[in-house]
Amino acid sequence: MARLRALTIEMRRAASAFEPDRWSGADCAAIAEELSAAANACLAAAARAAARASACNTRRDGSAWLARVSGTTPAEARAALSTIAAVEGCPATAEALASGQVSLRQAHQIAAAVAVEPGAEATLLEVATTRGMAGLRREARRITLGARDREQLHAQQRRARSVTHWVDELGMIAGRFRLPPETGVRFVNRLDIEADRCRRAARRAGSTEMREVHAADAFVRMVAGPGARTVGRVDVVYVCDLSAAARGHTHGDELCHVVGGGPVPVSVVREAAVGAFVKVAVRDGRKLLAAEGPQGGVDE
């Protein structure tokens, strides 16, 4: 214990005295990687220590105390403690977390997916170390959503749809929305088309602003009322196995999802297919053969 405390104190002093300008770019890249891994390991160790302190009644509310000493929110501290408990059933993930190979957030994603598909731990760890948090989140979401009953999932999505807004620290109106895949994909596809249009016009006028700025302009045009512009046809592509479409629900690993979104019930695809352009493809293992292109599905 004394050795660990001494090492952490020494590490903090070395980090505070670090001067990047004195090192080459390659050296700084190597140092950044090592410091990031060390930070992951230290945060995990702190969470493990906080969990033990709470269990021993040394700190009655371990999450509140951890939030205070680590400068995080209580929700983030609770998530850290929850992750420490969850990875007890994932030994490889627990080892990777302790050594700093993965972060607490990555370990949380892995543990949640492994709870649904126990044999996925090795694959998820590889994804975490090679494709980062974004790739891991996509793979974990594929596993967890794929295991859900689609009708129940869709009902939960419908109940969870929301739009919230507030005034941020700059006095700007900020917001967040959550939409089911069949409506959300249509909305973001339309927004992307209009954002690209705004961006092209701005670039022609000499603007160097980032795309997200033009996306904000596009959003205002879409919802501003009578003066809003339309973007023409917007496609929503559904993929559904023919047997599932005929049966009315999926079995096993049969496909039924929105491209760019997530799984949906067969009933949603059936409803969307009325009056839509339908494209049929023949699937053989991992090969997909279709005269009209590689993607089979329903274009709405």
Secondary structure as UniProt FT lines:
FT   HELIX           2..17
FT   HELIX           20..22
FT   HELIX           25..55
FT   TURN            56..57
FT   HELIX           62..70
FT   HELIX           74..86
FT   HELIX           87..89
FT   HELIX           91..99
FT   HELIX           104..116
FT   HELIX           118..120
FT   HELIX           121..146
FT   HELIX           150..160
FT   STRAND          162..167
FT   TURN            169..170
FT   STRAND          173..178
FT   HELIX           181..204
FT   TURN            205..206
FT   HELIX           211..223
FT   TURN            226..227
FT   STRAND          237..240
FT   HELIX           242..247
FT   TURN            252..253
FT   STRAND          256..258
FT   TURN            259..260
FT   HELIX           266..273
FT   TURN            274..275
FT   STRAND          277..279
FT   STRAND          282..284
FT   TURN            285..286
FT   STRAND          287..289
FT   TURN            291..292
FT   STRAND          297..299
//
